[in-house]
Amino acid sequence: MSCAGSPRQRGVHGHYHTFHEDGGTHNGLSSLVSPNVPHTGSAPMSAMPRAKKSLGQHFLRDRNILEAIADAASVTVDDVVIEVGPGPGTLTDVLAERAGRVEAIELDSALAATLRDRAPANVHVHEADAREVNIESLLGGCMPYKLLGNLPYYAAMPILRRFLEGACKPQQAVVMVQREVAHQVCAPDGDKSLLSIAVQVYGSPSIVRLVRPGSFTPPPKVTSAIVRINVFDKPTEGIDDPNAFFIVVRAGFSAPRKQLRNSLANGLNIPGDTAEALLTIAGIDPKRRAETLSLAEWASLYKARAGR
């Protein structure tokens, strides 16, 4: 994968550079990590609304970071964009200048109404929960689109799953998430979790840049990261039944500190000997732990259980 684990261990590897905990990078690319004080250039709306803690709201106000999100997705006038969590519309303004069409999904009814009142003709605002939205209805039929947004931390993975697992997937997703979540999403072989597999089955993720708390109002207590996911046309590694595949993966991670023979047996409710036989057929040492398996090895185990 194009990203690696914790910066305290190895740094966070994107396509071109390595980030470090102190904010510096190799190759003199320190400008790719935003400082605590926002860069010059403010968001189009100078007065930010009061954030609601119940909705996990932290409004992105750094124009440079807003532009970086749009740049990471290479948004052009030919693109249809679904934006999740527009809030006061700071990213929406940037996208409206670049995209042919923007469909913005906002859960907060007051923010949705305010944004709808001032939205330009190519922006359509929907008051809805992105975890439950009908994507085809939103678009007026399935079509190529890009998914962008500053995702609320508490709902980031359910939102991503909604879009990646559905029948109408984006071509690409560029989203802001908590840094720790970004590390997990981009975890390399040997350090994977259920979360990383849940994303990497559907696309190739990379960390674009880290974003410090000062870029938001109010500032969160954690560092954030912009993650880009280049979405596959279909699940990778010949996984033709994702539901059956994730039954196996969840079973393997049901007791992650145990050997796979035991965790798989417990998770699938099968005898240990049967679990060991499946692992042997897949070419996997039964004594290994779930986090050490590559995506290809999980696919082999899924196929072994399916009798293929």
LUMLOLUM-493873 format. One record per residue (C-alpha): y, x, z. Coordinates in nm, 2 decimals, padded with zeros to 4 digits. Example, Ala and Ser with C-alpha at 12.3 -4.5 7.8 and 13.67 -1.06 7.14 Angstrom:
BEGIN
<<-00.45 01.23 00.78>>
<<-00.11 01.37 00.71>>
This chain:
BEGIN
<<00.00 00.00 00.00>>
<<00.36 00.10 -00.04>>
<<00.44 00.07 00.33>>
<<00.29 00.23 00.64>>
<<00.29 00.15 01.01>>
<<00.50 00.22 01.31>>
<<00.80 00.46 01.25>>
<<00.70 00.63 01.58>>
<<00.37 00.73 01.42>>
<<00.43 00.78 01.05>>
<<00.76 00.64 00.94>>
<<00.79 00.33 00.73>>
<<00.70 00.41 00.37>>
<<00.87 00.21 00.09>>
<<00.83 00.28 -00.28>>
<<01.09 00.57 -00.27>>
<<01.18 00.68 00.08>>
<<01.08 00.70 00.44>>
<<01.27 00.54 00.73>>
<<01.29 00.69 01.08>>
<<01.35 00.53 01.42>>
<<01.69 00.71 01.45>>
<<01.81 00.55 01.13>>
<<01.79 00.86 00.90>>
<<01.58 00.89 00.59>>
<<01.43 01.17 00.38>>
<<01.62 01.27 00.06>>
<<01.96 01.20 00.23>>
<<01.92 00.83 00.19>>
<<02.07 00.74 00.53>>
<<02.29 00.47 00.38>>
<<01.98 00.26 00.33>>
<<01.97 00.18 00.70>>
<<02.26 -00.04 00.80>>
<<02.47 00.08 01.10>>
<<02.53 -00.13 01.41>>
<<02.88 -00.21 01.29>>
<<02.88 -00.40 00.96>>
<<03.00 -00.22 00.65>>
<<03.34 -00.30 00.51>>
<<03.34 -00.62 00.32>>
<<03.29 -00.95 00.50>>
<<03.09 -01.25 00.40>>
<<03.27 -01.53 00.20>>
<<03.29 -01.76 00.50>>
<<03.51 -01.59 00.77>>
<<03.44 -01.86 01.04>>
<<03.08 -01.86 01.14>>
<<02.94 -02.18 01.30>>
<<02.80 -02.17 01.65>>
<<02.43 -02.06 01.63>>
<<02.16 -02.28 01.79>>
<<01.91 -02.09 02.00>>
<<01.66 -02.37 01.95>>
<<01.65 -02.29 01.58>>
<<01.65 -01.91 01.62>>
<<01.98 -01.88 01.43>>
<<02.13 -01.54 01.36>>
<<02.37 -01.56 01.06>>
<<02.38 -01.27 00.83>>
<<02.74 -01.17 00.76>>
<<02.73 -00.81 00.62>>
<<02.82 -00.84 00.25>>
<<02.64 -00.52 00.16>>
<<02.32 -00.65 00.31>>
<<02.36 -00.98 00.14>>
<<02.40 -00.80 -00.19>>
<<02.10 -00.58 -00.11>>
<<01.88 -00.89 -00.08>>
<<01.99 -01.02 -00.42>>
<<01.96 -00.67 -00.57>>
<<01.60 -00.63 -00.44>>
<<01.50 -00.94 -00.62>>
<<01.69 -00.84 -00.94>>
<<01.84 -01.19 -00.95>>
<<02.00 -01.28 -01.28>>
<<02.13 -01.59 -01.45>>
<<01.78 -01.65 -01.60>>
<<01.64 -01.70 -01.25>>
<<01.56 -02.01 -01.04>>
<<01.59 -01.92 -00.67>>
<<01.46 -02.10 -00.36>>
<<01.66 -01.99 -00.06>>
<<01.52 -02.06 00.28>>
<<01.76 -02.08 00.58>>
<<02.10 -02.06 00.41>>
<<02.29 -02.14 00.73>>
<<02.66 -02.12 00.66>>
<<02.59 -02.01 00.30>>
<<02.67 -01.64 00.30>>
<<02.37 -01.54 00.10>>
<<02.40 -01.87 -00.10>>
<<02.74 -01.76 -00.22>>
<<02.60 -01.43 -00.35>>
<<02.31 -01.60 -00.52>>
<<02.53 -01.87 -00.68>>
<<02.72 -01.59 -00.85>>
<<02.41 -01.44 -01.00>>
<<02.13 -01.70 -01.04>>
<<02.11 -01.98 -01.29>>
<<02.00 -02.23 -01.02>>
<<01.96 -02.22 -00.64>>
<<01.76 -02.46 -00.43>>
<<01.86 -02.41 -00.07>>
<<01.64 -02.54 00.22>>
<<01.82 -02.58 00.55>>
<<01.66 -02.74 00.86>>
<<01.99 -02.78 01.05>>
<<02.14 -03.11 00.94>>
<<02.50 -03.02 01.02>>
<<02.48 -02.69 00.83>>
<<02.31 -02.86 00.54>>
<<02.59 -03.12 00.51>>
<<02.86 -02.86 00.53>>
<<02.70 -02.64 00.27>>
<<02.63 -02.93 00.04>>
<<03.00 -03.03 00.05>>
<<03.12 -02.70 -00.07>>
<<02.83 -02.59 -00.29>>
<<02.90 -02.51 -00.66>>
<<02.72 -02.70 -00.94>>
<<02.43 -02.46 -00.96>>
<<02.34 -02.49 -00.59>>
<<02.14 -02.79 -00.45>>
<<02.10 -02.82 -00.08>>
<<01.80 -02.98 00.08>>
<<01.77 -03.07 00.45>>
<<01.41 -03.00 00.51>>
<<01.16 -02.78 00.70>>
<<01.05 -02.49 00.48>>
<<00.71 -02.49 00.65>>
<<00.64 -02.83 00.52>>
<<00.84 -02.87 00.20>>
<<00.68 -02.99 -00.12>>
<<00.77 -02.70 -00.36>>
<<00.69 -02.88 -00.68>>
<<00.90 -03.18 -00.59>>
<<01.19 -02.95 -00.49>>
<<01.18 -02.78 -00.82>>
<<01.11 -03.09 -01.03>>
<<00.78 -02.95 -01.14>>
<<00.62 -02.60 -01.09>>
<<00.81 -02.33 -01.27>>
<<00.88 -01.96 -01.23>>
<<01.11 -01.89 -00.93>>
<<01.20 -01.63 -00.67>>
<<01.19 -01.69 -00.29>>
<<01.48 -01.54 -00.09>>
<<01.61 -01.59 00.26>>
<<01.70 -01.47 00.61>>
<<01.39 -01.62 00.78>>
<<01.41 -01.74 01.14>>
<<01.18 -01.50 01.34>>
<<00.98 -01.78 01.50>>
<<00.89 -01.94 01.17>>
<<00.87 -01.64 00.93>>
<<00.50 -01.62 00.88>>
<<00.44 -02.00 00.85>>
<<00.71 -02.01 00.59>>
<<00.57 -01.72 00.39>>
<<00.22 -01.87 00.41>>
<<00.35 -02.21 00.28>>
<<00.49 -02.04 -00.03>>
<<00.22 -01.78 -00.09>>
<<-00.08 -02.00 -00.03>>
<<00.04 -02.30 -00.23>>
<<-00.03 -02.39 -00.59>>
<<00.33 -02.32 -00.69>>
<<00.38 -01.96 -00.58>>
<<00.70 -01.75 -00.63>>
<<00.70 -01.46 -00.87>>
<<00.86 -01.25 -00.60>>
<<00.98 -01.29 -00.24>>
<<01.26 -01.10 -00.08>>
<<01.30 -01.20 00.28>>
<<01.46 -01.08 00.61>>
<<01.21 -01.06 00.90>>
<<01.18 -00.88 01.23>>
<<01.10 -00.51 01.19>>
<<00.77 -00.53 01.37>>
<<00.66 -00.82 01.15>>
<<00.76 -00.61 00.84>>
<<00.54 -00.32 00.97>>
<<00.25 -00.55 01.01>>
<<00.30 -00.72 00.67>>
<<00.30 -00.38 00.50>>
<<00.03 -00.21 00.71>>
<<-00.19 00.04 00.52>>
<<-00.57 00.06 00.51>>
<<-00.70 00.16 00.85>>
<<-00.43 -00.02 01.04>>
<<-00.45 -00.38 00.91>>
<<-00.42 -00.70 01.10>>
<<-00.49 -01.06 01.02>>
<<-00.11 -01.09 00.94>>
<<-00.11 -00.81 00.69>>
<<-00.42 -00.94 00.51>>
<<-00.27 -01.29 00.49>>
<<00.01 -01.15 00.29>>
<<-00.16 -00.87 00.09>>
<<-00.42 -01.10 -00.05>>
<<-00.14 -01.27 -00.24>>
<<00.10 -00.99 -00.32>>
<<00.21 -00.63 -00.28>>
<<00.47 -00.59 00.00>>
<<00.72 -00.31 00.06>>
<<01.01 -00.26 00.30>>
<<01.34 -00.23 00.11>>
<<01.56 -00.13 00.41>>
<<01.61 -00.18 00.78>>
<<01.90 -00.39 00.91>>
<<02.06 -00.33 01.25>>
<<02.16 -00.62 01.48>>
<<02.54 -00.58 01.42>>
<<02.50 -00.72 01.07>>
<<02.44 -01.07 01.22>>
<<02.63 -01.33 01.43>>
<<02.52 -01.35 01.70>>
<<02.34 -01.01 01.70>>
<<01.96 -01.04 01.76>>
<<01.80 -00.81 02.02>>
<<01.58 -00.65 01.76>>
<<01.61 -00.46 01.43>>
<<01.53 -00.65 01.11>>
<<01.39 -00.55 00.78>>
<<01.42 -00.67 00.42>>
<<01.07 -00.71 00.28>>
<<01.00 -00.75 -00.09>>
<<00.66 -00.90 -00.20>>
<<00.56 -00.88 -00.56>>
<<00.33 -01.19 -00.58>>
<<00.00 -01.18 -00.78>>
<<-00.09 -01.44 -01.03>>
<<-00.40 -01.51 -00.83>>
<<-00.55 -01.37 -00.51>>
<<-00.65 -01.00 -00.53>>
<<-01.00 -00.85 -00.52>>
<<-01.17 -01.15 -00.69>>
<<-01.12 -01.37 -00.39>>
<<-01.17 -01.71 -00.55>>
<<-01.19 -01.92 -00.23>>
<<-00.92 -01.80 00.01>>
<<-01.02 -02.05 00.27>>
<<-01.37 -01.92 00.29>>
<<-01.24 -01.56 00.27>>
<<-01.01 -01.62 00.58>>
<<-01.30 -01.77 00.77>>
<<-01.47 -01.44 00.75>>
<<-01.15 -01.24 00.83>>
<<-01.06 -01.45 01.13>>
<<-01.41 -01.41 01.26>>
<<-01.39 -01.03 01.22>>
<<-01.06 -01.03 01.42>>
<<-01.18 -01.28 01.68>>
<<-01.26 -00.98 01.91>>
<<-01.07 -00.69 01.74>>
<<-01.17 -00.43 02.01>>
<<-01.54 -00.50 01.96>>
<<-01.76 -00.35 01.68>>
<<-01.77 -00.57 01.37>>
<<-02.13 -00.66 01.43>>
<<-02.04 -00.83 01.75>>
<<-01.70 -00.98 01.66>>
<<-01.84 -01.12 01.33>>
<<-02.14 -01.27 01.51>>
<<-01.92 -01.44 01.77>>
<<-01.66 -01.56 01.52>>
<<-01.91 -01.70 01.27>>
<<-02.15 -01.82 01.55>>
<<-02.45 -01.64 01.39>>
<<-02.70 -01.40 01.54>>
<<-02.60 -01.03 01.57>>
<<-02.88 -00.93 01.33>>
<<-02.75 -01.16 01.06>>
<<-02.40 -01.03 01.10>>
<<-02.53 -00.67 01.08>>
<<-02.72 -00.76 00.76>>
<<-02.41 -00.90 00.60>>
<<-02.22 -00.59 00.68>>
<<-02.49 -00.37 00.54>>
<<-02.50 -00.57 00.22>>
<<-02.12 -00.52 00.19>>
<<-02.16 -00.14 00.25>>
<<-01.98 -00.15 00.58>>
<<-02.08 00.03 00.90>>
<<-02.15 -00.24 01.16>>
<<-02.00 -00.02 01.43>>
<<-01.65 -00.02 01.27>>
<<-01.37 -00.23 01.40>>
<<-01.18 -00.50 01.21>>
<<-00.85 -00.31 01.17>>
<<-01.02 -00.02 00.99>>
<<-01.14 -00.23 00.69>>
<<-00.95 -00.22 00.37>>
<<-00.88 -00.54 00.17>>
<<-01.15 -00.45 -00.07>>
<<-01.40 -00.42 00.21>>
<<-01.31 -00.76 00.35>>
<<-01.35 -00.90 00.00>>
<<-01.70 -00.73 -00.02>>
<<-01.79 -00.89 00.31>>
<<-01.67 -01.23 00.20>>
<<-01.88 -01.20 -00.12>>
<<-02.19 -01.09 00.08>>
<<-02.16 -01.40 00.29>>
<<-02.12 -01.62 -00.02>>
<<-02.44 -01.46 -00.17>>
<<-02.27 -01.28 -00.45>>
